[in-house]
Amino acid sequence: MTDAVRTSAAGGGTTINVRADELTSIFTKMEDIITELESNAVPNINRLSELNYYEEGKAKEAMEVYAEANQKMLDLFDNYTRASSLVIDVLNSMIEADEEIAEQIIASLEV
């Protein structure tokens, strides 16, 4: 499954080397990260955002950075989700474009 699939672009004579197992590996790893963020980070970030442990004092303004940090972690989850969608789009395009690549993707995903 590590062999590159070579295809020729229509009319352009350009060769495209594709390693279906690498793309499916990227997708699988991204899904693992998304699952980890979704099941652990996001619920805990939501709980943290509900805490009001620091109400007044000189450091109140400095403590506001935690809300921003929490939002950046939630943005990370969104970014991985979007990136994963793009990888899925690429895989689907490849499946549609070339049956040989489709067979390698399906075998690599063990579907």
Secondary structure as the mmCIF struct_conf table of DSSP 4:
data_model
#
loop_
_struct_conf.conf_type_id
_struct_conf.id
_struct_conf.beg_label_comp_id
_struct_conf.beg_label_asym_id
_struct_conf.beg_label_seq_id
_struct_conf.end_label_comp_id
_struct_conf.end_label_asym_id
_struct_conf.end_label_seq_id
BEND BEND1 ASP A 3 ASP A 3
HELX_LH_PP_P HELX_LH_PP_P1 ALA A 4 ALA A 4
STRN STRN1 VAL A 5 SER A 8
TURN_TY1_P TURN_TY1_P1 ALA A 10 GLY A 12
STRN STRN2 THR A 15 VAL A 18
HELX_RH_AL_P HELX_RH_AL_P1 ALA A 20 GLU A 36
HELX_RH_PI_P HELX_RH_PI_P1 LEU A 37 ALA A 41
HELX_RH_AL_P HELX_RH_AL_P2 VAL A 42 GLU A 50
BEND BEND2 GLU A 56 GLY A 57
TURN_TY1_P TURN_TY1_P2 LYS A 58 ALA A 59
HELX_RH_AL_P HELX_RH_AL_P3 LYS A 60 MET A 63
TURN_TY1_P TURN_TY1_P3 GLU A 64 GLU A 64
HELX_RH_AL_P HELX_RH_AL_P4 VAL A 65 ALA A 97
HELX_RH_AL_P HELX_RH_AL_P5 GLU A 99 LEU A 109
TURN_TY1_P TURN_TY1_P4 GLU A 110 GLU A 110
#
